Amino acid sequence: MTKMKHCINCGMEIDDAAELCTNCGVNQTKSLEGGHEERNPDQKYCVDCGELINKQAEVCPECGVRQPSLGSSGGSNSDQMAAGILAILLGGLGAHKFYQGRTGLGLLYLCFFWTAIPALLGLIEGILMLVADEEEYERKYANGDILGR
């Protein structure tokens, strides 16, 4: 039997491993912006019991389950830093593409590492990722496209 959790946006019961809610489509790993039905903008649903709680709550006051950390308290910024450093140090092997979930591009980089072209691309991508602000990184580089969109 698969373990279930509740969507942080609509409260619908979803699979514990789901990154997107099948009901409302909200990414379960990103912070919430705006309201949904009876939920205020500063509220979310507990991932375990589905109770409406404060958006900043680390532990559900109803069931005591620790909530996943969402938002800029380390998520995207640390992802940006890790992807940039991987691109610079191991870009020729496609490590940053694997990290960003782009296995196909990672394999492509890996297949052609001997040409040094992936290493050059990785160096450029790493620098671009590290100098980009958080919004630009999310918009251009977070999805793992070559040299951004």
FENZI-V637477 format. One record per residue. SS is DSSP state (~ for helix, > for strand, _ for the rest). PSI is psi in whole degrees, 0 to 359 (NA if undefined). NEAR is the number of other ideal C-beta (glycine too) atoms within 8 Angstrom. Layout:
SS:PSI:NEAR + SS:PSI:NEAR
//
This chain:
_:129:2 + _:143:6 + _:144:6 + >:156:8 + >:177:11 + >:143:14 + _:139:15 + _:347:10 + _:306:12 + _:349:12 + _:0:9 + _:144:10 + >:127:7 + >:167:13 + >:142:8 + _:329:8 + _:358:5 + _:133:10 + _:336:6 + >:143:8 + _:132:13 + _:342:7 + _:307:8 + _:349:9 + _:9:6 + _:134:12 + >:125:6 + _:355:13 + _:0:7 + _:161:9 + _:158:7 + _:138:11 + _:135:4 + _:179:5 + _:167:7 + >:119:7 + _:243:5 + _:358:3 + >:129:13 + _:161:5 + _:336:9 + _:20:6 + >:160:11 + >:171:14 + >:141:15 + _:136:15 + _:345:10 + _:306:9 + _:346:9 + _:4:8 + _:144:9 + >:121:9 + >:170:13 + >:140:7 + _:329:10 + _:356:5 + _:131:10 + _:333:6 + >:136:8 + _:124:13 + _:340:6 + _:310:8 + _:348:8 + _:9:6 + _:133:10 + >:135:5 + _:147:13 + _:142:7 + _:131:8 + _:160:12 + _:202:7 + _:12:8 + _:16:6 + _:347:6 + ~:281:12 + ~:318:10 + ~:318:9 + ~:326:8 + ~:317:9 + ~:314:15 + ~:314:9 + ~:315:9 + ~:318:15 + ~:315:13 + ~:318:10 + ~:320:13 + ~:318:15 + ~:313:11 + ~:319:8 + ~:24:10 + ~:327:18 + ~:337:10 + ~:359:9 + _:19:17 + ~:321:12 + ~:328:17 + ~:319:13 + ~:318:10 + ~:322:9 + _:3:10 + _:11:6 + _:73:11 + ~:320:8 + ~:313:6 + ~:324:11 + ~:316:12 + ~:323:9 + ~:314:11 + ~:317:16 + ~:320:10 + ~:329:6 + _:18:9 + ~:329:12 + ~:342:4 + ~:348:6 + _:354:8 + ~:314:7 + ~:327:16 + ~:318:10 + ~:313:8 + ~:317:12 + ~:318:16 + ~:313:11 + ~:313:9 + ~:319:15 + ~:315:17 + ~:314:10 + ~:320:12 + ~:319:14 + ~:330:11 + ~:346:5 + _:144:11 + _:171:5 + ~:318:10 + ~:316:6 + ~:320:9 + ~:312:13 + ~:320:9 + ~:320:7 + ~:316:11 + ~:339:15 + _:331:12 + _:356:7 + _:11:10 + _:152:9 + _:124:6 + _:30:7 + _:184:8 + _:NA:5
//
